[in-house]
Amino acid sequence: MMQTWYKVGMSGKKPAIPAEGFTFQTLPALNHRIWEQYKGTELKKAIAMFKKSHKDVMALVAKHSNNELFTKKKYQWTGTTSLGAYFISATSSHYDWGLKTVKPLKKIVFF
């Protein structure tokens, strides 16, 4: 999703954030839609998709200086925040959430 936001935003248009037809108040519905879309994905494929997505987003980050990343309101499409805040939210913050979500399942699945 971050890659789409970036592509649309950097083209001068306003991306649909978090997604077309959704708001931050309807994130549970968006999360459910994403879960439905990927629920049958095999672990090996999911890991490969994650690695590719991470690599692609890190390539976008590398295109920018710290000033470009962390100056608030530098890009119109990011509103009052910085581009870097979007990257952080879409990467490390989500990774942290994911680990906290999956960790309790480890006890159930692997005893």
Phi, psi and omega per residue, in radians:
M1 nan -0.707 3.139
M2 -1.043 -0.701 -3.139
Q3 -1.098 -0.669 3.098
T4 -1.186 -0.803 3.111
W5 -0.988 -0.798 -3.109
Y6 -1.079 -0.865 -3.107
K7 -1.042 -0.836 3.142
V8 -1.155 -0.829 -3.111
G9 -1.087 -0.757 -3.112
M10 -1.276 -0.252 3.073
S11 -1.477 -0.033 3.113
G12 1.701 0.020 3.132
K13 -1.766 2.942 3.127
K14 -1.699 1.989 3.134
P15 -1.256 2.679 3.063
A16 -1.399 1.821 -3.105
I17 -2.042 2.169 0.170
P18 -1.403 -0.508 3.078
A19 -2.860 2.810 3.137
E20 -0.974 2.198 3.109
G21 1.488 0.039 -3.113
F22 -2.205 2.690 3.035
T23 -2.181 3.063 3.106
F24 -1.193 -0.340 3.068
Q25 -1.344 -0.360 -3.134
T26 -1.872 0.426 3.125
L27 -0.998 -0.663 3.108
P28 -0.991 -0.683 3.114
A29 -1.180 -0.693 3.087
L30 -1.133 -0.774 3.115
N31 -1.052 -0.676 3.110
H32 -1.138 -0.725 3.111
R33 -1.073 -0.754 3.128
I34 -1.119 -0.753 3.113
W35 -1.053 -0.788 3.113
E36 -1.032 -0.724 -3.107
Q37 -1.127 -0.618 -3.015
Y38 -1.982 0.054 -3.015
K39 -1.058 -0.457 -3.138
G40 -1.639 0.107 -3.091
T41 -1.255 2.259 3.108
E42 -1.201 2.600 -3.058
L43 -0.960 -0.798 -3.113
K44 -1.029 -0.760 3.129
K45 -1.188 -0.720 3.131
A46 -1.061 -0.726 3.126
I47 -1.137 -0.736 3.107
A48 -1.101 -0.737 3.111
M49 -1.101 -0.754 3.113
F50 -1.062 -0.825 -3.121
K51 -1.078 -0.726 3.119
K52 -1.143 -0.794 3.133
S53 -1.051 -0.787 3.132
H54 -1.067 -0.807 3.132
K55 -1.057 -0.769 -3.139
D56 -1.115 -0.742 3.128
V57 -1.185 -0.697 3.116
M58 -1.117 -0.555 3.066
A59 -1.153 -0.643 3.071
L60 -1.159 -0.757 3.112
V61 -1.024 -0.759 -3.083
A62 -1.118 -0.323 3.127
K63 -1.270 -0.218 -2.976
H64 -2.039 2.586 3.027
S65 -1.376 2.906 3.073
N66 -1.030 -0.670 3.112
N67 -1.060 -0.796 3.126
E68 -1.137 -0.599 -3.111
L69 -1.336 -0.654 -2.936
F70 -2.040 0.204 3.007
T71 -1.553 2.067 3.126
K72 -1.147 2.538 3.096
K73 1.135 0.272 3.138
K74 -1.174 -0.654 3.129
Y75 -1.995 2.257 -3.064
Q76 -0.983 -0.678 -3.050
W77 -1.208 -0.328 3.129
T78 -1.539 0.015 3.103
G79 1.148 -2.286 -3.062
T80 -1.543 -0.026 -3.095
T81 -1.834 -3.057 -3.129
S82 -1.790 2.768 3.063
L83 -1.056 -0.711 3.132
G84 -1.033 -0.643 3.116
A85 -1.094 -0.635 3.077
Y86 -1.138 -0.775 3.132
F87 -1.107 -0.723 3.120
I88 -1.084 -0.797 3.140
S89 -1.070 -0.694 -3.074
A90 -1.432 -0.182 -3.128
T91 -2.103 -1.647 -2.979
S92 -0.995 -0.682 3.130
S93 -1.152 -0.704 3.099
H94 -1.241 -0.612 3.118
Y95 -1.120 -0.744 3.122
D96 -1.074 -0.800 3.097
W97 -1.041 -0.782 -3.122
G98 -1.074 -0.769 3.128
L99 -1.096 -0.729 3.126
K100 -1.165 -0.541 3.140
T101 -1.313 -0.694 -3.062
V102 -1.435 -0.543 -3.052
K103 -0.916 -0.838 3.118
P104 -1.083 -0.506 3.140
L105 -1.221 -0.466 3.128
K106 -0.996 -0.685 3.139
K107 -1.154 -0.642 -3.119
I108 -1.286 -0.788 -3.048
V109 -1.362 -0.732 -3.028
F110 -1.854 0.071 3.131
F111 1.010 nan nan
